[in-house]
Amino acid sequence: MPVTKVRSKWSNGDLVFEDLSANQILKLDGTNARAIAKVRLQARSESFDIDNGAGVTVDRVLIRPTGAITITAARIVYDDATTGVVAAGNAKIGTTVGGAEIVAATAYEDAKAVGTETAMTIVSGAVPAGTPVIVRHTGVAAVAAGRAVVEIEYTADA
């Protein structure tokens, strides 16, 4: 059976990938740390209901890296088409609840099809070890519709 949800961590200089039950899937030897650091990794939030209420916020930890990372890209990906006016809602990424230290608030877009995306602008992608990366979703009134996830790409700093 394929593993669809994994987490990564640095352990004694090695990059270790585990499933959510902490079973080791893959271990990359730390002697290749410079090469490993250049590999782009991805993290994805849960699916947010865009029309969960005007101004209603939902905060979720996206990742809490055990080693320093650099976020290189961020985007909103629509996993249900948006209808109505959803541009009053937004998502942002920070290191504190409601923070925007990594990505400033990015408005959801109207009339987006499933699988399309909205690029997010990185303010500062550097994340120290042990610092949570937190996504804040701010919703719109229930007269609109749609769902979206927030994705990031990052590299591990060796």
Secondary structure per residue as TSV (DSSP state, phi and psi in degrees):
chain	resnum	aa	ss	phi	psi
A	1	M	-	360.0	130.9
A	2	P	-	-70.4	148.0
A	3	V	-	-95.1	124.1
A	4	T	-	-105.4	-17.7
A	5	K	-	-125.0	117.9
A	6	V	E	-131.9	161.4
A	7	R	E	-128.5	154.2
A	8	S	E	-121.5	152.7
A	9	K	E	-156.1	155.4
A	10	W	E	-90.9	130.3
A	11	S	E	-137.0	113.1
A	12	N	T	52.9	39.9
A	13	G	T	84.3	-0.8
A	14	D	E	-108.2	147.8
A	15	L	E	-92.7	120.1
A	16	V	E	-116.2	133.1
A	17	F	E	-108.9	131.7
A	18	E	E	-130.7	155.0
A	19	D	E	-79.6	179.8
A	20	L	T	-70.6	-9.8
A	21	S	T	-96.4	11.4
A	22	A	-	70.1	21.7
A	23	N	-	-83.8	125.8
A	24	Q	E	-67.1	130.0
A	25	I	E	-103.3	-42.4
A	26	L	E	-151.6	141.2
A	27	K	E	-130.4	121.9
A	28	L	E	-102.1	123.4
A	29	D	-	-57.5	133.1
A	30	G	G	-64.8	-14.3
A	31	T	G	-66.0	-17.8
A	32	N	G	-106.0	29.4
A	33	A	H	-57.3	-39.5
A	34	R	H	-63.3	-41.0
A	35	A	H	-68.3	-40.2
A	36	I	H	-62.9	-40.0
A	37	A	H	-61.6	-24.6
A	38	K	T	-85.3	-9.6
A	39	V	S	-71.5	131.1
A	40	R	-	-85.2	126.6
A	41	L	E	-108.6	161.9
A	42	Q	E	-128.8	149.0
A	43	A	E	-135.6	148.1
A	44	R	E	-137.7	139.4
A	45	S	-	-78.5	174.2
A	46	E	-	-67.1	169.3
A	47	S	-	-81.5	122.9
A	48	F	E	-95.0	136.6
A	49	D	E	-81.4	108.4
A	50	I	T	-61.9	-34.9
A	51	D	T	-98.2	48.2
A	52	N	S	-84.0	4.1
A	53	G	-	129.0	137.9
A	54	A	T	-59.9	120.0
A	55	G	T	78.3	-1.6
A	56	V	-	-72.8	131.2
A	57	T	E	-110.0	149.4
A	58	V	E	-132.2	125.6
A	59	D	E	-112.0	131.9
A	60	R	E	-138.4	138.7
A	61	V	E	-75.6	124.3
A	62	L	E	-85.3	-44.2
A	63	I	E	-161.0	149.9
A	64	R	-	-131.2	88.3
A	65	P	-	-68.7	142.5
A	66	T	S	-82.3	-17.6
A	67	G	S	-124.4	163.0
A	68	A	-	-62.8	142.3
A	69	I	E	-132.0	165.0
A	70	T	E	-125.6	120.6
A	71	I	E	-79.7	124.4
A	72	T	E	-106.9	-17.6
A	73	A	E	-157.3	151.1
A	74	A	E	-147.4	145.5
A	75	R	E	-158.3	156.8
A	76	I	E	-98.8	129.5
A	77	V	E	-118.2	127.3
A	78	Y	E	-86.7	119.3
A	79	D	E	-106.3	8.3
A	80	D	E	-152.0	137.0
A	81	A	E	-59.2	143.6
A	82	T	E	-91.1	137.8
A	83	T	E	-133.1	153.1
A	84	G	S	77.6	-169.0
A	85	V	-	-95.1	110.4
A	86	V	-	-112.0	-0.6
A	87	A	T	-65.3	-13.9
A	88	A	T	-75.8	-17.1
A	89	G	-	-88.1	161.7
A	90	N	E	-158.6	171.3
A	91	A	E	-133.9	147.4
A	92	K	E	-145.8	163.0
A	93	I	E	-130.4	131.3
A	94	G	E	-145.9	-173.8
A	95	T	S	-107.4	1.9
A	96	T	S	-131.9	161.4
A	97	V	T	-61.9	123.7
A	98	G	T	78.6	2.1
A	99	G	-	-76.1	161.2
A	100	A	-	-134.6	33.4
A	101	E	S	-68.8	-26.9
A	102	I	S	-96.3	-50.3
A	103	V	E	-136.0	127.1
A	104	A	E	-68.7	163.2
A	105	A	E	-54.3	130.3
A	106	T	E	-120.7	122.0
A	107	A	E	-70.2	142.7
A	108	Y	-	-67.4	155.9
A	109	E	-	-110.0	143.1
A	110	D	T	-72.0	152.7
A	111	A	T	55.0	46.2
A	112	K	-	-99.2	135.2
A	113	A	-	-83.3	162.1
A	114	V	T	-58.8	132.5
A	115	G	T	90.7	-8.1
A	116	T	-	-84.6	168.1
A	117	E	E	-138.6	161.6
A	118	T	E	-122.8	121.9
A	119	A	E	-69.8	144.7
A	120	M	E	-113.5	143.0
A	121	T	-	-93.9	125.2
A	122	I	B	-79.9	128.8
A	123	V	S	-84.6	-51.1
A	124	S	-	-152.7	116.9
A	125	G	-	-89.0	-6.4
A	126	A	E	-74.7	126.5
A	127	V	E	-127.9	117.0
A	128	P	-	-66.9	158.0
A	129	A	T	-55.7	140.2
A	130	G	T	76.7	5.9
A	131	T	-	-99.9	125.6
A	132	P	-	-71.5	145.5
A	133	V	E	-104.9	116.3
A	134	I	E	-116.7	131.1
A	135	V	E	-98.4	132.5
A	136	R	E	-113.3	124.8
A	137	H	E	-103.7	132.6
A	138	T	E	-118.3	121.9
A	139	G	-	-87.6	178.4
A	140	V	-	-123.3	170.9
A	141	A	-	-61.0	155.3
A	142	A	T	-71.2	8.8
A	143	V	T	-82.9	-9.4
A	144	A	S	-106.7	179.5
A	145	A	E	-151.6	159.3
A	146	G	E	141.6	161.2
A	147	R	E	-137.5	151.1
A	148	A	E	-152.3	155.8
A	149	V	E	-118.1	159.5
A	150	V	E	-111.9	128.2
A	151	E	E	-116.8	147.1
A	152	I	E	-128.7	154.2
A	153	E	E	-116.0	142.0
A	154	Y	E	-149.5	160.9
A	155	T	E	-119.3	148.7
A	156	A	E	-84.0	131.1
A	157	D	-	-83.8	122.4
A	158	A	-	-83.3	360.0
